[in-house]
Structures are given as structure tokens and as C-alpha cells.
Amino acid sequence: MREEMPLYYNEKYDFYAVSRHADIERGLPDWQTFSSARGGILEIIKADIELPPGTLIFEDPPIHDIHRRLLARVFTPRRISALEPRVREFCTRTLDPLVGTDRFDLVAAVGAEMPMRVIGMLLGIPEADQAALRDSADESLRTEDGGQMDLRDGAILSNEMFGEYIDWRRKNPSDDLMTELLNAEFEDENGVTRTLTRDEVLTYVTVVAGAGNETTGRLIGWIGSVLAQYPEQRQELVDDPSLIPNAIEEILRLEPPGPSIARYVTKDVEFYGQTVPKGSALLFIVAAANRDERRYADPDRFDIHRKLNQQLTFGLGVHYCLGAALARLEGRVAMEEILRRFPRWDVDWDNTKLAQTSTVRGWETLPITIG
């Protein structure tokens, strides 16, 4: 597609797609033309549903900027870096009992658990209840063969399971993201200084939990499968852990957990002599752009020494992923702790399974054998 049809049109589902790095690098920051206000997922754009306020990933400036500034106040570098000892402690607790076993599922052990625990730490949700919330968020993203996500009850954008925590946290404030969101004062789009409503906090928390849980969990699965395919480079990382941060960037490039980003086209726009009409849905296929040989030499090869100065995987422009630093932290700590205990492993490829969702791509099961 990238070579033969750089502007692709799908007649059955009525959407356009671009897959070259230059087109996505130009298009993603241009929110005036490629709008997020109808959603950032193809089904949501096509469904033409009303999105609740506070869904900042599905908003455009100026309202987007107001809501993003609020979240940026709680996603500070200080708060993210303060999580590192707790993330490492979780990895230790999870991986130590597996030392000496000859086989385990990396996704079940770490990928499905760690992001949920970290989001729980941020939000102040008790550990005992985190799994149920994760499963509820995951279920809203699941699809069947040839099917689409279920948008009828709005759970993807507003998970009422978080509601009881919001009500409880209002009476029991703590040093966590939920308490800060409940108390943060801001000037809204009407010039009124106020705090967020309960529904707005609910939407924020649902978006943060959903966005951070699925994607980071898939990253950990890709760490397991990619390093199994490149044992020489894995050994380099064991010998020199300072190479790990760049290895995380390269895995994000090669196997991005979020392979595509959808936008609503607000005016006629031209690609390769063809017009994408106003009102269309357009898919930016980031995973294809990440392997564009116009941008990267030998793009299908994993290379932990590759110089990466522009990462499309977290987006570009006003919608650049707010949780990018947190995802990088989790990926780095997970890789460090896995390699420390398990310098060599193979994947039981016959028993792997890819997760099926409209938004993320990665392993649902990744059984590894320790050698």
C-alpha cells in the first residue's frame, strides 16, 4: 500500500488511509484539517456519536488545550519519576517467583498486570480492585472477527465502575491523580473558573486508564517477542543495560502498540493528485510509516543502535501522547528486570495469540520458554 497506493480508499467501509512517513508527519499536527473532535478511532468517527466533554484525545483546540493543561498538571515529570521505585518493586514481586521455572506467559505475568498496577498507583485505586477495572476497560475495546467495537453504552469513554471511586475519593482525599482532578481549578471555555464536574472527572479517568493500560501492556509483549527473534542484540542489552532506553524506542518503531490513528477531514485536501473530500474519515497508518524506507534505512530490521530522533508512535503535535514518559518508564524498567533474571528465552510460537481490537495491536498470550 505504501508503495503502490499511498492514498488508499476503502469502498466497503468508506474511509481513506495514508501510510507514508512524510504524509503522516505533515498530517498529524494539522488539527485544523484533520480533526479529533469526532473521535480518533475509525468506528467512533463513522458512528457520528456525541462525545462527552473532557475526552481530550477526541477534542481540538481551544477546548482540547484547556483539558490537556489540567491533565498535564498531574502528569508531571516529578510524579512520573516518583513511580519508578514502585514499578520496579512490582516487577521484582512478579518476576522473582518465576525464576527457576522453564516456561511462563509473559503477557499474563507482566504485560496484563504492570500497566494496570501503575495506573492504579496514579489514580489511587486499591490493588484489590484494579484487575476488575482493567478487565472492564479491556472488554470495551475487544472486537470479534470482522466485527467492530460496541459503542452503544458509551463504556469506552465513561466507565461507571470508576464512579464509586470518584465519590469515595471526594470524601477521602489523598496524594493521587483522582484527588487532584477533583480539586483542580481552571478557567473553562466560557471564562468561568471552576472545578471539574463528576462526569468530567469520570471521563478523564476512563480515558487515562484505557489509554495507558492496553498500549503499555502490548509494549511489554513486543519486548518479549522481538528480543527472542534477535538473541545477539538481546545479549548486548544484557551486557550493557545503558542501551535499553534506545531499544525501547526501536521496539516502539518496529511494533507500535497503536498502529493507526483516525481523523475527521474538515475540508477538501489533496494527496497524490486526488482529493479527499470534506467529511471523510482518514486513517494515518503509523505502523507503515514507521517502516518507510524513505525515512529509515533497512526499516524492517530491528536495530538497538538505530538513531531515532522522531517517534511517530506517540503521535505528533497537540495530541502527542501525554503518557509517553510513563510508557517509556514502564517499558524500560520491565526490560531491565526481565533481562536481569532471564537473559535468554524462546517463544512458543505455536501457542501465541494476537489480541483483537480496533485500537491496539499486540500479544494476548506469549508463552516463553527459558533456556
Salt bridges, closest charged atoms under 4 A:
GLU3 OE2 - ARG2 NE 3.88
GLU3 OE1 - ARG294 NH2 3.00
ASP14 OD2 - LYS46 NZ 3.00
GLU25 OE1 - HIS21 ND1 3.88
ASP48 OD1 - ARG38 NH1 3.32
GLU59 OE1 - HIS67 ND1 2.78
ASP65 OD1 - HIS64 ND1 2.94
GLU84 OE2 - ARG88 NH2 2.83
GLU84 OE1 - ARG332 NH2 2.71
GLU89 OE1 - ARG93 NH1 3.32
ASP96 OD1 - ARG341 NE 2.69
GLU113 OE1 - ARG117 NH2 3.18
GLU113 OE2 - ARG134 NH1 3.09
GLU127 OE2 - ARG93 NH2 3.44
ASP135 OD1 - ARG134 NH2 2.92
ASP150 OD2 - ARG152 NH2 2.73
GLU160 OE2 - ARG198 NH2 2.93
ASP167 OD1 - ARG198 NE 2.87
ASP175 OD1 - ARG79 NH2 3.76
ASP176 OD2 - ARG169 NE 2.92
GLU180 OE2 - ARG79 NH2 2.07
ASP188 OD2 - ARG194 NE 2.80
GLU200 OE1 - ARG194 NH1 2.92
GLU214 OE2 - ARG142 NH1 3.71
GLU214 OE2 - ARG218 NH2 3.37
GLU236 OE1 - HIS305 NE2 2.78
GLU249 OE2 - ARG328 NE 2.58
GLU250 OE1 - ARG253 NE 2.80
GLU250 OE2 - ARG306 NE 2.97
GLU255 OE2 - ARG291 NH2 3.52
GLU255 OE1 - ARG361 NH1 2.87
ASP292 OD1 - ARG294 NH1 2.77
ASP298 OD2 - ARG301 NE 2.84
ASP300 OD1 - ARG291 NH1 3.32
ASP303 OD2 - ARG301 NH2 3.45
GLU336 OE1 - ARG88 NH2 2.77
GLU336 OE2 - ARG332 NH1 3.30
GLU337 OE2 - ARG88 NH1 2.62
GLU337 OE2 - ARG340 NH1 2.71
GLU337 OE1 - ARG341 NH1 2.74
ASP348 OD2 - ARG103 NH2 2.73
GLU364 OE1 - ARG142 NH2 3.38
GLU364 OE2 - LYS353 NZ 3.35
